[in-house]
């Protein structure tokens, strides 16, 4: 707070003499390098020579565009009614997952841990797990607990199945309470792997322990839909709207939208919405399923095809006109219903809007980083606009993703210069931005430092977005989502034009 009582933002607060002197004393205490040496080193890290060294490194990762498996497992658990995510590991791990989601969605996130410490690492975590289950049931009264593991539990080889069985023998668990679990070691895979492992575990547990006769009697709805590791609550609302325009009967398998977008009515609950547990077994009798993220649902899709005998239509995140066309065709094929005329009108309006903005976006060079399904959607969207994807960094991608991205890029003249960097991180992206400049960068908030240093505007798309509010509420899928993305892209370019315009070109109309 300033002397006149004004509350200062930290941008202004730390300009105060007190903090300036504090930083200088800190530099003396730390024996910091001379400022000239710092500047010289920073300049070298922007050079072509450093880029080559940077891409040769093997033993270290710097700022990867991914999170760890248990974080994805927490999201999967929160997609089901009255389900409490239980993390078998330390309190610090659980705090990381909860804060990560809370900063992105701006919502409280219920999750508990077995609070393992050094003792658990030596003697095993069974006692912590059983005590944690007992406490969680008493305090939070869940209908289901979905358990995942962190590094510590995986390294010492804790047997979750045996531990949960012992908890049942001790009478800690109510009769029939479902406790699905998944092994989600943080040192392998990523958040999309953990999401997939946990979702498969939940669907398998609820189906395989259900009464086959009651499933057959109840039957299933026309269609199951799975959105995968979905950081946009708006995408759930948009997909449901599309399905309801078709008049389709559907079940969303893993609907975390309400848990991450609850209202403020003066009360708080631990659980909001989610897929009904009773709907999972009958979902196996649906005509088919639609998966909107094939890379974050690999094991789940394979399970549903094998155990449920279900026909699965799998695609990457449907961004833009062409991908939305394929989404609607898939819904029509699975439901046997025609595409509604109202959606054809939406398509026409979005195409018209893209035409209106085309001259400002055509030929713009783009760098992007994110998850495989999202990146494939963004590549397709950019190509439709005549934009040129140049640098595509996918920390959690693989050879299959790389091949699919390459095929998509090679099918358009606008993809000619693109390079797909699988397994690379945002420090690699930084080198690319300095040595092969682009007009726009697309990615999470973690990309903001490299983008600012390189003087490139950043469009915040994906997960996590910490430094902007409410973007997750707007859909990016479907024709409406394409319009939202278009608005974001073109207005970012126009903002940059205004910022760079001399007086004679500071136009009123663009």
BELSUL-V785870 format. One record per pair of residues at least 4 apart in sequence whose C-alpha atoms are under 8 Angstrom apart, sorted by sequence separation. I is the first residue (numbers start at 1). GAP is how many residues later the second one is. If there is no record, write none. Layout:
# BELSUL-V785870
((I	GAP) (I	GAP))
This chain:
# BELSUL-V785870
((1	4) (2	4) (8	4) (9	4) (10	4) (11	4) (12	4) (15	4) (16	4) (17	4) (18	4) (19	4) (20	4) (21	4) (22	4) (23	4) (24	4) (25	4) (26	4) (27	4) (28	4) (33	4) (34	4) (35	4) (36	4) (37	4) (38	4) (39	4) (40	4) (41	4) (42	4) (43	4) (46	4) (47	4) (48	4) (49	4) (50	4) (51	4) (52	4) (53	4) (67	4) (68	4) (69	4) (70	4) (71	4) (72	4) (73	4) (74	4) (75	4) (76	4) (79	4) (89	4) (90	4) (91	4) (92	4) (93	4) (94	4) (95	4) (96	4) (97	4) (98	4) (99	4) (100	4) (101	4) (102	4) (103	4) (116	4) (117	4) (118	4) (119	4) (120	4) (121	4) (125	4) (126	4) (127	4) (128	4) (129	4) (130	4) (131	4) (132	4) (133	4) (134	4) (135	4) (136	4) (137	4) (149	4) (150	4) (151	4) (152	4) (153	4) (154	4) (159	4) (160	4) (161	4) (162	4) (163	4) (164	4) (165	4) (166	4) (167	4) (168	4) (173	4) (185	4) (186	4) (189	4) (190	4) (191	4) (192	4) (193	4) (194	4) (195	4) (196	4) (197	4) (198	4) (199	4) (200	4) (201	4) (202	4) (203	4) (204	4) (205	4) (206	4) (211	4) (212	4) (213	4) (214	4) (215	4) (232	4) (233	4) (234	4) (235	4) (236	4) (237	4) (238	4) (239	4) (240	4) (241	4) (242	4) (243	4) (244	4) (256	4) (257	4) (258	4) (275	4) (276	4) (278	4) (279	4) (280	4) (282	4) (293	4) (294	4) (297	4) (298	4) (299	4) (300	4) (301	4) (302	4) (303	4) (304	4) (305	4) (306	4) (319	4) (320	4) (321	4) (322	4) (323	4) (324	4) (325	4) (326	4) (327	4) (328	4) (329	4) (330	4) (331	4) (332	4) (333	4) (339	4) (340	4) (341	4) (342	4) (343	4) (344	4) (345	4) (346	4) (347	4) (348	4) (349	4) (350	4) (351	4) (352	4) (353	4) (354	4) (355	4) (357	4) (358	4) (370	4) (371	4) (372	4) (373	4) (374	4) (375	4) (376	4) (377	4) (378	4) (379	4) (380	4) (381	4) (382	4) (383	4) (397	4) (398	4) (399	4) (400	4) (401	4) (402	4) (403	4) (404	4) (405	4) (406	4) (407	4) (408	4) (409	4) (411	4) (412	4) (424	4) (425	4) (426	4) (427	4) (428	4) (429	4) (430	4) (431	4) (432	4) (433	4) (443	4) (444	4) (447	4) (448	4) (449	4) (450	4) (451	4) (452	4) (461	4) (470	4) (476	4) (477	4) (478	4) (479	4) (480	4) (481	4) (482	4) (483	4) (484	4) (485	4) (486	4) (487	4) (488	4) (489	4) (490	4) (491	4) (492	4) (493	4) (494	4) (495	4) (496	4) (497	4) (501	4) (502	4) (1	5) (2	5) (8	5) (14	5) (15	5) (27	5) (33	5) (45	5) (46	5) (78	5) (89	5) (101	5) (102	5) (116	5) (119	5) (120	5) (136	5) (137	5) (149	5) (153	5) (167	5) (168	5) (189	5) (210	5) (230	5) (243	5) (244	5) (275	5) (303	5) (304	5) (305	5) (318	5) (319	5) (332	5) (339	5) (370	5) (382	5) (383	5) (397	5) (409	5) (410	5) (424	5) (432	5) (433	5) (451	5) (452	5) (460	5) (475	5) (476	5) (477	5) (501	5) (1	6) (2	6) (14	6) (44	6) (45	6) (77	6) (78	6) (101	6) (102	6) (167	6) (168	6) (243	6) (291	6) (304	6) (305	6) (317	6) (318	6) (331	6) (332	6) (369	6) (382	6) (383	6) (409	6) (410	6) (451	6) (475	6) (476	6) (1	7) (77	7) (78	7) (87	7) (102	7) (243	7) (294	7) (305	7) (332	7) (368	7) (382	7) (409	7) (451	7) (474	7) (77	8) (101	8) (120	8) (476	8) (498	8) (116	9) (184	9) (227	9) (318	9) (409	9) (475	9) (476	9) (498	9) (98	10) (99	10) (184	10) (262	10) (291	10) (329	10) (379	10) (441	10) (448	10) (474	10) (74	11) (98	11) (114	11) (301	11) (328	11) (447	11) (1	12) (73	12) (98	12) (116	12) (259	12) (98	13) (115	13) (184	13) (259	13) (114	14) (183	14) (258	14) (259	14) (406	14) (114	15) (164	15) (182	15) (258	15) (259	15) (405	15) (441	15) (443	15) (445	15) (182	16) (257	16) (258	16) (440	16) (441	16) (442	16) (443	16) (444	16) (494	16) (70	17) (94	17) (114	17) (115	17) (181	17) (256	17) (257	17) (313	17) (375	17) (433	17) (439	17) (440	17) (441	17) (442	17) (443	17) (444	17) (94	18) (114	18) (255	18) (256	18) (402	18) (433	18) (438	18) (439	18) (440	18) (441	18) (442	18) (443	18) (444	18) (445	18) (446	18) (94	19) (113	19) (182	19) (236	19) (255	19) (375	19) (402	19) (440	19) (442	19) (443	19) (444	19) (445	19) (161	20) (181	20) (254	20) (255	20) (284	20) (294	20) (402	20) (426	20) (430	20) (434	20) (443	20) (444	20) (445	20) (160	21) (180	21) (181	21) (236	21) (254	21) (289	21) (291	21) (293	21) (294	21) (295	21) (366	21) (368	21) (426	21) (429	21) (430	21) (433	21) (444	21) (445	21) (91	22) (180	22) (253	22) (288	22) (289	22) (290	22) (291	22) (292	22) (293	22) (294	22) (364	22) (365	22) (366	22) (367	22) (372	22) (445	22) (74	23) (90	23) (91	23) (233	23) (234	23) (252	23) (285	23) (287	23) (288	23) (289	23) (290	23) (291	23) (292	23) (293	23) (362	23) (363	23) (364	23) (365	23) (366	23) (367	23) (368	23) (369	23) (370	23) (371	23) (399	23) (427	23) (87	24) (89	24) (90	24) (91	24) (112	24) (233	24) (251	24) (284	24) (286	24) (287	24) (288	24) (289	24) (290	24) (291	24) (292	24) (293	24) (361	24) (362	24) (363	24) (364	24) (365	24) (366	24) (367	24) (368	24) (369	24) (370	24) (371	24) (372	24) (398	24) (426	24) (430	24) (85	25) (86	25) (87	25) (88	25) (89	25) (90	25) (91	25) (180	25) (223	25) (225	25) (233	25) (284	25) (288	25) (292	25) (361	25) (362	25) (363	25) (365	25) (366	25) (367	25) (368	25) (369	25) (370	25) (371	25) (372	25) (389	25) (390	25) (397	25) (398	25) (71	26) (84	26) (85	26) (86	26) (87	26) (88	26) (89	26) (90	26) (222	26) (223	26) (224	26) (225	26) (226	26) (228	26) (284	26) (292	26) (321	26) (361	26) (371	26) (379	26) (383	26) (388	26) (389	26) (392	26) (394	26) (395	26) (396	26) (397	26) (70	27) (84	27) (85	27) (86	27) (87	27) (88	27) (89	27) (90	27) (178	27) (222	27) (223	27) (224	27) (225	27) (226	27) (227	27) (233	27) (253	27) (358	27) (387	27) (388	27) (390	27) (391	27) (392	27) (393	27) (394	27) (395	27) (396	27) (84	28) (86	28) (88	28) (125	28) (178	28) (221	28) (222	28) (223	28) (224	28) (225	28) (226	28) (233	28) (251	28) (358	28) (380	28) (386	28) (389	28) (390	28) (391	28) (392	28) (393	28) (394	28) (395	28) (124	29) (154	29) (221	29) (224	29) (372	29) (376	29) (379	29) (383	29) (388	29) (389	29) (390	29) (391	29) (392	29) (393	29) (394	29) (395	29) (459	29) (154	30) (221	30) (321	30) (379	30) (388	30) (391	30) (393	30) (394	30) (395	30) (459	30) (121	31) (154	31) (354	31) (383	31) (393	31) (394	31) (121	32) (124	32) (126	32) (147	32) (196	32) (251	32) (383	32) (393	32) (125	33) (130	33) (144	33) (145	33) (146	33) (147	33) (148	33) (149	33) (195	33) (393	33) (459	33) (124	34) (129	34) (130	34) (143	34) (144	34) (145	34) (146	34) (147	34) (148	34) (149	34) (150	34) (151	34) (195	34) (121	35) (143	35) (144	35) (145	35) (146	35) (147	35) (148	35) (149	35) (150	35) (151	35) (457	35) (130	36) (137	36) (148	36) (149	36) (150	36) (151	36) (192	36) (393	36) (74	37) (126	37) (130	37) (192	37) (134	38) (191	38) (391	38) (133	39) (134	39) (457	39) (133	40) (290	40) (88	41) (290	41) (391	41) (130	42) (289	45) (288	46) (287	47) (287	48) (390	48) (148	50) (363	51) (146	52) (323	54) (199	55) (84	56) (146	56) (317	56) (93	57) (316	57) (317	57) (320	57) (323	57) (369	57) (84	58) (316	58) (319	58) (322	58) (83	59) (86	59) (88	59) (224	59) (317	59) (318	59) (319	59) (82	60) (83	60) (84	60) (85	60) (86	60) (87	60) (88	60) (89	60) (90	60) (316	60) (317	60) (320	60) (321	60) (82	61) (83	61) (84	61) (85	61) (86	61) (87	61) (88	61) (89	61) (221	61) (316	61) (319	61) (320	61) (81	62) (82	62) (83	62) (84	62) (85	62) (86	62) (87	62) (88	62) (89	62) (90	62) (220	62) (221	62) (224	62) (319	62) (83	63) (85	63) (87	63) (89	63) (219	63) (220	63) (223	63) (226	63) (228	63) (321	63) (89	64) (218	64) (219	64) (220	64) (221	64) (222	64) (223	64) (224	64) (225	64) (226	64) (227	64) (228	64) (229	64) (320	64) (88	65) (220	65) (221	65) (222	65) (223	65) (224	65) (225	65) (226	65) (227	65) (228	65) (215	66) (216	66) (219	66) (220	66) (221	66) (222	66) (223	66) (224	66) (225	66) (226	66) (227	66) (367	66) (215	67) (219	67) (220	67) (223	67) (225	67) (226	67) (229	67) (228	68) (77	69) (216	69) (228	69) (215	70) (206	71) (210	71) (367	71) (366	72) (207	73) (208	73) (365	73) (366	73) (367	73) (368	73) (369	73) (370	73) (74	74) (206	74) (207	74) (364	74) (365	74) (366	74) (367	74) (368	74) (369	74) (370	74) (73	75) (206	75) (364	75) (365	75) (366	75) (367	75) (368	75) (369	75) (364	76) (366	76) (203	77) (207	77) (295	77) (296	77) (70	78) (203	78) (295	78) (70	79) (294	79) (70	80) (293	80) (246	86) (248	87) (243	88) (374	88) (246	91) (371	91) (246	92) (370	92) (246	93) (370	93) (246	94) (245	95) (200	99) (204	99) (196	100) (200	100) (195	101) (196	101) (199	101) (381	101) (195	102) (196	102) (197	102) (192	103) (193	103) (196	103) (197	103) (200	103) (192	104) (196	104) (192	105) (73	111) (223	111) (222	112) (223	112) (222	113) (70	114) (69	115) (70	115) (69	116) (70	116) (68	117) (69	117) (68	118) (72	118) (73	118) (68	119) (69	119) (72	119) (76	119) (68	120) (69	120) (71	120) (72	120) (75	120) (76	120) (68	121) (69	121) (70	121) (72	121) (73	121) (74	121) (77	121) (68	122) (69	122) (72	122) (73	122) (76	122) (77	122) (67	123) (68	123) (69	123) (71	123) (72	123) (73	123) (76	123) (66	124) (67	124) (69	124) (70	124) (71	124) (72	124) (73	124) (66	125) (69	125) (70	125) (73	125) (77	125) (68	126) (69	126) (72	126) (73	126) (361	128) (350	129) (354	129) (361	129) (140	130) (350	130) (353	130) (360	130) (347	132) (350	132) (354	132) (361	132) (346	133) (350	133) (357	133) (360	133) (346	134) (360	134) (109	150) (109	151) (108	152) (76	153) (107	153) (324	153) (75	154) (106	154) (107	154) (324	154) (105	155) (107	155) (324	155) (105	156) (72	157) (319	157) (320	157) (321	157) (319	158) (320	158) (321	158) (318	159) (319	159) (320	159) (110	160) (317	160) (318	160) (110	161) (320	161) (321	161) (319	162) (320	162) (319	163) (79	174) (80	174) (79	175) (80	175) (78	176) (79	176) (80	176) (77	177) (78	177) (79	177) (76	178) (78	178) (79	178) (76	180) (79	180) (75	181) (78	181) (82	188) (83	188) (82	189) (81	190) (82	190) (81	191) (82	191) (81	192) (82	192) (80	193) (81	193) (80	194) (81	194) (79	195) (80	195) (81	195) (78	196) (79	196) (80	196) (81	196) (80	197) (190	206) (189	207) (231	231) (231	232) (231	233) (238	237) (234	238) (235	238) (237	238) (239	238) (232	239) (233	239) (234	239) (235	239) (236	239) (238	239) (239	239) (232	240) (233	240) (234	240) (235	240) (238	240) (231	241) (232	241) (233	241) (234	241) (235	241) (232	242) (233	242) (234	242) (235	242) (232	243) (232	244) (65	304) (66	304) (65	305) (66	305) (65	306) (65	329) (66	329) (65	330) (66	330) (64	331) (65	331) (104	359) (64	360) (65	360) (104	360) (64	361) (65	361) (104	361) (63	362) (64	362) (103	362) (104	362) (62	363) (63	363) (64	363) (101	363) (103	363) (106	363) (61	364) (62	364) (63	364) (100	364) (62	365) (105	365) (105	367) (104	368) (55	373) (54	374) (51	377) (54	377) (51	380) (50	381) (51	381) (65	381) (48	383) (63	383) (47	384) (51	384) (46	385) (45	386) (47	387) (48	387) (46	388) (47	388) (46	389))
